[in-house]
Amino acid sequence: MTANRTLTETELVAARALLDDIRARIDAAAGEDDGLRFALNRKVYKELTYDERGRPNARQSLKARMVKAQNGLCVQCAKPLPDSDTVLDRLAADAGYVAGNVRVLCRPCDLAIQRGRGLA
């Protein structure tokens, strides 16, 4: 597992400036239409999420392939994976959801790992 990269103070300033610019552009595009502002925010959020995580159908397909490659077993505890409520876990978050960087875990193992990382 690799730790997620942390932004430096200079990079945080740049990120805040980007966010301010995006918000201003959304405000300008929406004008007084709160519904449009909401829809634009939602669209930008969704597309940025896809940039990081890929599209849901691609992740589902990868997850199915990984379950098969793992012989239906959780890689952490080696117990059979349930039919639902499993987790496609990235080994290195910045490397994305691609074969060779993911594994499928049962929910209890994923929660234990997240707690160990101080994330849950």
C-alpha contacts under 8 A as a table, 3 or more apart, distances in Angstrom:
res1	aa1	res2	aa2	distance
1	M	91	L	5.11
1	M	92	A	6.02
2	T	91	L	6.91
2	T	92	A	5.41
2	T	93	A	7.96
3	A	92	A	7.36
4	N	92	A	7.42
4	N	93	A	6.55
4	N	94	D	7.15
7	L	10	T	7.83
7	L	11	E	5.48
7	L	12	L	5.88
8	T	11	E	5.05
8	T	12	L	6.10
9	E	12	L	5.00
9	E	13	V	6.30
10	T	13	V	5.17
10	T	14	A	6.44
11	E	14	A	4.97
11	E	15	A	6.11
12	L	15	A	4.92
12	L	16	R	6.10
13	V	16	R	5.16
13	V	17	A	6.22
14	A	17	A	5.05
14	A	18	L	6.25
15	A	18	L	5.07
15	A	19	L	6.20
16	R	19	L	5.03
16	R	20	D	6.06
17	A	20	D	5.03
17	A	21	D	6.14
18	L	21	D	5.08
18	L	22	I	6.16
19	L	22	I	5.08
19	L	23	R	6.09
20	D	23	R	5.16
20	D	24	A	6.12
21	D	24	A	5.10
21	D	25	R	6.13
22	I	25	R	5.11
22	I	26	I	6.14
23	R	26	I	5.09
23	R	27	D	6.07
24	A	27	D	5.01
24	A	28	A	6.09
25	R	28	A	5.01
25	R	29	A	6.09
26	I	29	A	5.05
26	I	30	A	5.98
26	I	37	R	6.45
26	I	40	L	6.60
26	I	41	N	7.27
27	D	30	A	5.15
27	D	31	G	5.81
27	D	37	R	6.64
28	A	31	G	5.36
29	A	37	R	7.80
30	A	33	D	5.39
30	A	34	D	7.04
30	A	36	L	5.44
30	A	37	R	5.05
30	A	40	L	7.87
31	G	34	D	7.96
31	G	37	R	7.90
33	D	36	L	5.33
33	D	37	R	6.34
34	D	37	R	4.94
34	D	38	F	6.15
35	G	38	F	5.12
35	G	39	A	6.22
36	L	39	A	4.97
36	L	40	L	6.01
37	R	40	L	5.17
37	R	41	N	6.09
38	F	41	N	5.16
38	F	42	R	6.11
39	A	42	R	5.06
39	A	43	K	6.11
40	L	43	K	5.08
40	L	44	V	6.16
41	N	44	V	5.33
41	N	45	Y	6.08
42	R	45	Y	5.12
42	R	46	K	6.05
43	K	46	K	5.11
43	K	47	E	6.14
44	V	47	E	5.26
44	V	48	L	6.12
45	Y	48	L	5.27
45	Y	49	T	6.12
46	K	49	T	5.07
46	K	50	Y	6.26
47	E	50	Y	4.99
47	E	51	D	6.25
48	L	51	D	4.93
48	L	52	E	6.53
49	T	52	E	5.24
49	T	53	R	5.90
49	T	54	G	7.41
50	Y	53	R	5.07
50	Y	54	G	4.42
50	Y	55	R	5.43
51	D	54	G	5.82
52	E	94	D	7.91
52	E	96	G	6.79
53	R	59	R	7.98
53	R	96	G	6.36
53	R	97	Y	6.40
54	G	58	A	6.70
54	G	59	R	6.85
54	G	96	G	7.88
54	G	97	Y	7.08
55	R	58	A	5.43
55	R	59	R	6.51
56	P	59	R	5.13
56	P	60	Q	6.14
57	N	60	Q	5.00
57	N	61	S	6.15
58	A	61	S	5.16
58	A	62	L	6.18
59	R	62	L	5.03
59	R	63	K	5.97
59	R	88	L	7.98
59	R	97	Y	6.83
60	Q	63	K	5.03
60	Q	64	A	6.24
61	S	64	A	5.20
61	S	65	R	6.33
62	L	65	R	5.09
62	L	66	M	6.12
62	L	97	Y	7.88
62	L	98	V	7.41
62	L	99	A	7.21
63	K	66	M	5.05
63	K	67	V	6.12
63	K	88	L	6.10
63	K	103	R	7.96
63	K	104	V	6.83
64	A	67	V	5.16
64	A	68	K	6.34
65	R	68	K	5.18
65	R	69	A	6.16
66	M	69	A	4.84
66	M	70	Q	5.99
66	M	99	A	7.76
66	M	102	V	7.87
66	M	103	R	6.53
66	M	104	V	6.58
67	V	70	Q	5.08
67	V	71	N	6.22
67	V	72	G	4.99
67	V	73	L	7.06
67	V	81	L	7.99
67	V	104	V	6.38
68	K	71	N	5.00
68	K	72	G	5.73
69	A	72	G	7.55
70	Q	73	L	5.56
70	Q	74	C	7.30
70	Q	75	V	7.06
70	Q	104	V	7.97
72	G	80	P	5.74
72	G	81	L	5.65
73	L	78	A	5.21
73	L	79	K	5.35
73	L	80	P	4.42
73	L	81	L	5.21
74	C	77	C	5.74
74	C	78	A	4.82
74	C	79	K	5.56
74	C	80	P	6.21
74	C	81	L	5.61
74	C	104	V	6.18
74	C	105	L	4.84
74	C	106	C	5.76
75	V	78	A	5.47
75	V	103	R	7.02
75	V	104	V	6.75
75	V	105	L	6.19
76	Q	105	L	6.65
76	Q	109	C	6.48
77	C	109	C	7.10
81	L	86	T	7.07
81	L	105	L	7.44
81	L	106	C	5.87
82	P	85	D	6.90
82	P	86	T	6.92
82	P	106	C	7.22
83	D	86	T	7.75
85	D	106	C	7.15
85	D	107	R	6.31
86	T	104	V	6.69
86	T	105	L	5.79
86	T	106	C	4.81
86	T	107	R	5.46
87	V	104	V	5.47
87	V	105	L	5.15
87	V	106	C	6.26
87	V	107	R	6.34
87	V	110	D	6.88
88	L	102	V	6.37
88	L	103	R	5.74
88	L	104	V	4.65
88	L	105	L	6.59
89	D	102	V	5.33
89	D	103	R	5.31
89	D	104	V	6.00
89	D	105	L	6.94
89	D	110	D	7.89
90	R	93	A	5.49
90	R	95	A	7.91
90	R	96	G	6.91
90	R	97	Y	6.40
90	R	101	N	5.60
90	R	102	V	4.43
90	R	103	R	6.69
91	L	101	N	5.32
91	L	102	V	5.81
91	L	103	R	7.64
92	A	95	A	5.46
92	A	96	G	7.23
92	A	101	N	6.55
93	A	96	G	5.70
95	A	98	V	7.55
95	A	101	N	6.90
96	G	101	N	7.18
97	Y	101	N	6.61
97	Y	102	V	6.31
98	V	101	N	5.59
98	V	102	V	6.43
99	A	102	V	6.00
105	L	109	C	6.23
105	L	110	D	5.95
106	C	109	C	5.54
106	C	110	D	6.30
107	R	110	D	5.06
107	R	111	L	6.10
108	P	111	L	5.16
108	P	112	A	6.19
109	C	112	A	5.05
109	C	113	I	6.19
110	D	113	I	5.11
110	D	114	Q	6.13
111	L	114	Q	5.03
111	L	115	R	6.05
111	L	120	A	6.93
112	A	115	R	5.11
112	A	116	G	6.14
113	I	116	G	4.99
113	I	117	R	6.34
114	Q	117	R	5.05
114	Q	118	G	6.25
114	Q	119	L	5.07
114	Q	120	A	5.41
115	R	118	G	4.86
115	R	119	L	5.53
115	R	120	A	4.75
116	G	119	L	7.51
117	R	120	A	7.88
